[in-house]
Amino acid sequence: MKRWIAVICILAALLTAAGCAKGDEDAKDKVADLEFTVVSEAEIPEELKQLIEEKKANEFKLSYSAEGYLYIVAGYGKKDTGGYSVSVKALYLTENAIVMDSDLTGPEQDEEVSKAPSYPYIVVRMEDRPESIVFR
């Protein structure tokens, strides 16, 4: 029995390490910066809006393709107040993947913000591409 537990633990460790290595490998070397547009809520396709609405309470990352465009979304979950913003630090192509690095900025200490909860996220649109997406 102990032998099986040890084998399972070793296999789990190897699979985890292999998965991490592949993700890092996919996102290693930048080949080119990618052109993108941050889209307003009015420009988000309805089906994507529904997906965002379903996921917005928790941190999430997703992609969506429609009509020749690729939409990449990074959401930061429920925040107790307003005043948060999300920005794209980098969006680039590697040999095997698209890498998106986004950042959440909170309100300044003395900034007056809405007391209502907020759900900060960002949606970027670019030409549809086949590569997988790595979020940083």
ROMARGU-480299 format. One line per field, with one value per residue (C-alpha): residue number from 0; residue in three letters; chain; x, y, z. Coordinates in Angstrom, 1 decimal. Layout:
N
seq = [NUM / ...]
type = [Ala / ...]
mol = [A / ...]
u = [X / ...]
v = [Y / ...]
w = [Z / ...]
END
This chain:
136
seq = [0 / 1 / 2 / 3 / 4 / 5 / 6 / 7 / 8 / 9 / 10 / 11 / 12 / 13 / 14 / 15 / 16 / 17 / 18 / 19 / 20 / 21 / 22 / 23 / 24 / 25 / 26 / 27 / 28 / 29 / 30 / 31 / 32 / 33 / 34 / 35 / 36 / 37 / 38 / 39 / 40 / 41 / 42 / 43 / 44 / 45 / 46 / 47 / 48 / 49 / 50 / 51 / 52 / 53 / 54 / 55 / 56 / 57 / 58 / 59 / 60 / 61 / 62 / 63 / 64 / 65 / 66 / 67 / 68 / 69 / 70 / 71 / 72 / 73 / 74 / 75 / 76 / 77 / 78 / 79 / 80 / 81 / 82 / 83 / 84 / 85 / 86 / 87 / 88 / 89 / 90 / 91 / 92 / 93 / 94 / 95 / 96 / 97 / 98 / 99 / 100 / 101 / 102 / 103 / 104 / 105 / 106 / 107 / 108 / 109 / 110 / 111 / 112 / 113 / 114 / 115 / 116 / 117 / 118 / 119 / 120 / 121 / 122 / 123 / 124 / 125 / 126 / 127 / 128 / 129 / 130 / 131 / 132 / 133 / 134 / 135]
type = [Met / Lys / Arg / Trp / Ile / Ala / Val / Ile / Cys / Ile / Leu / Ala / Ala / Leu / Leu / Thr / Ala / Ala / Gly / Cys / Ala / Lys / Gly / Asp / Glu / Asp / Ala / Lys / Asp / Lys / Val / Ala / Asp / Leu / Glu / Phe / Thr / Val / Val / Ser / Glu / Ala / Glu / Ile / Pro / Glu / Glu / Leu / Lys / Gln / Leu / Ile / Glu / Glu / Lys / Lys / Ala / Asn / Glu / Phe / Lys / Leu / Ser / Tyr / Ser / Ala / Glu / Gly / Tyr / Leu / Tyr / Ile / Val / Ala / Gly / Tyr / Gly / Lys / Lys / Asp / Thr / Gly / Gly / Tyr / Ser / Val / Ser / Val / Lys / Ala / Leu / Tyr / Leu / Thr / Glu / Asn / Ala / Ile / Val / Met / Asp / Ser / Asp / Leu / Thr / Gly / Pro / Glu / Gln / Asp / Glu / Glu / Val / Ser / Lys / Ala / Pro / Ser / Tyr / Pro / Tyr / Ile / Val / Val / Arg / Met / Glu / Asp / Arg / Pro / Glu / Ser / Ile / Val / Phe / Arg]
mol = [A / A / A / A / A / A / A / A / A / A / A / A / A / A / A / A / A / A / A / A / A / A / A / A / A / A / A / A / A / A / A / A / A / A / A / A / A / A / A / A / A / A / A / A / A / A / A / A / A / A / A / A / A / A / A / A / A / A / A / A / A / A / A / A / A / A / A / A / A / A / A / A / A / A / A / A / A / A / A / A / A / A / A / A / A / A / A / A / A / A / A / A / A / A / A / A / A / A / A / A / A / A / A / A / A / A / A / A / A / A / A / A / A / A / A / A / A / A / A / A / A / A / A / A / A / A / A / A / A / A / A / A / A / A / A / A]
u = [0.0 / 2.8 / 4.5 / 1.4 / 1.1 / 4.8 / 4.3 / 1.2 / 3.0 / 6.0 / 3.7 / 1.8 / 5.0 / 6.3 / 3.1 / 2.9 / 6.6 / 6.0 / 2.9 / 4.7 / 7.7 / 5.5 / 3.7 / 7.0 / 8.4 / 5.4 / 5.9 / 9.7 / 11.0 / 9.1 / 8.9 / 6.7 / 4.5 / 0.8 / -1.6 / -4.7 / -7.6 / -9.1 / -12.8 / -15.6 / -18.5 / -20.7 / -18.2 / -18.2 / -20.2 / -23.3 / -22.2 / -18.9 / -20.7 / -22.7 / -19.5 / -18.0 / -21.1 / -21.1 / -17.4 / -16.9 / -17.2 / -13.9 / -10.6 / -10.8 / -9.0 / -10.6 / -10.5 / -13.3 / -13.3 / -15.9 / -16.1 / -12.4 / -11.4 / -9.9 / -11.0 / -8.8 / -10.2 / -8.6 / -10.9 / -9.8 / -12.9 / -15.2 / -13.7 / -15.4 / -15.3 / -14.8 / -11.7 / -9.9 / -8.5 / -6.9 / -4.2 / -2.3 / 1.4 / 2.3 / 0.7 / 3.1 / 3.7 / 6.2 / 7.0 / 4.2 / 1.8 / 0.3 / 1.3 / -0.9 / 0.4 / -2.2 / -2.1 / -4.8 / -4.3 / -6.3 / -7.5 / -5.2 / -5.6 / -7.1 / -9.1 / -12.8 / -14.4 / -17.8 / -18.7 / -20.5 / -18.7 / -16.9 / -15.7 / -12.6 / -11.7 / -10.3 / -11.2 / -8.8 / -9.6 / -7.1 / -7.0 / -7.9 / -4.9 / -4.5 / -1.9 / -2.7 / -2.8 / -0.6 / -1.7 / 0.9]
v = [0.0 / 2.4 / 1.6 / 2.6 / 5.9 / 6.6 / 5.8 / 8.0 / 10.9 / 10.6 / 10.5 / 13.5 / 15.4 / 14.5 / 15.5 / 18.8 / 19.6 / 18.7 / 20.9 / 23.9 / 23.4 / 23.3 / 26.5 / 28.2 / 26.8 / 28.1 / 31.6 / 31.8 / 33.8 / 36.8 / 36.7 / 39.8 / 42.3 / 41.8 / 44.6 / 44.7 / 47.0 / 47.2 / 47.0 / 48.7 / 46.8 / 47.9 / 46.2 / 42.8 / 40.1 / 39.0 / 35.4 / 36.6 / 39.1 / 36.2 / 34.2 / 37.2 / 37.7 / 34.0 / 34.1 / 37.7 / 36.9 / 35.0 / 35.6 / 34.2 / 34.2 / 33.2 / 33.6 / 33.7 / 33.7 / 35.3 / 36.8 / 36.7 / 38.2 / 36.7 / 38.2 / 37.7 / 38.4 / 38.7 / 39.2 / 39.9 / 38.8 / 40.7 / 43.8 / 45.5 / 49.0 / 50.7 / 52.5 / 49.5 / 49.4 / 46.7 / 47.3 / 45.2 / 45.2 / 43.0 / 41.1 / 39.3 / 36.2 / 33.4 / 30.5 / 28.5 / 30.8 / 34.2 / 35.7 / 38.2 / 39.9 / 42.1 / 44.1 / 45.2 / 48.6 / 49.5 / 52.9 / 55.3 / 55.5 / 59.0 / 58.4 / 58.7 / 55.5 / 53.9 / 51.8 / 49.3 / 46.1 / 46.1 / 43.3 / 44.6 / 42.9 / 43.8 / 42.5 / 42.9 / 42.1 / 41.1 / 39.3 / 35.6 / 33.4 / 29.6 / 29.7 / 28.8 / 31.7 / 31.9 / 34.4 / 36.0]
w = [0.0 / 0.9 / -2.3 / -4.4 / -2.5 / -3.2 / -6.9 / -7.1 / -5.4 / -7.7 / -10.8 / -9.6 / -9.0 / -12.5 / -14.2 / -12.3 / -13.2 / -16.8 / -17.0 / -15.5 / -17.8 / -20.9 / -19.9 / -19.3 / -22.5 / -24.5 / -23.1 / -23.1 / -26.0 / -27.5 / -31.2 / -31.8 / -30.1 / -31.0 / -32.0 / -29.9 / -28.8 / -25.4 / -26.0 / -24.2 / -22.8 / -25.8 / -28.2 / -26.4 / -28.1 / -26.2 / -25.6 / -24.2 / -21.9 / -20.6 / -19.9 / -18.1 / -16.0 / -14.9 / -13.9 / -12.7 / -8.9 / -8.9 / -10.6 / -14.2 / -17.5 / -20.8 / -24.5 / -27.1 / -30.9 / -33.0 / -36.5 / -37.2 / -33.8 / -30.7 / -27.4 / -24.4 / -21.0 / -17.5 / -14.5 / -11.0 / -9.0 / -6.6 / -4.9 / -2.0 / -3.6 / -6.9 / -8.0 / -9.5 / -13.0 / -15.1 / -17.7 / -20.2 / -19.4 / -22.4 / -25.2 / -27.4 / -29.5 / -28.8 / -31.0 / -29.6 / -27.7 / -27.2 / -23.8 / -22.0 / -18.9 / -17.2 / -13.9 / -11.4 / -9.8 / -6.7 / -5.6 / -3.9 / -0.1 / -0.2 / -3.4 / -3.1 / -4.5 / -4.8 / -1.8 / -4.1 / -5.0 / -8.3 / -10.6 / -12.5 / -15.8 / -19.1 / -22.6 / -25.5 / -29.1 / -31.8 / -35.1 / -34.5 / -34.1 / -33.5 / -30.8 / -27.2 / -24.6 / -21.6 / -18.9 / -16.6]
END
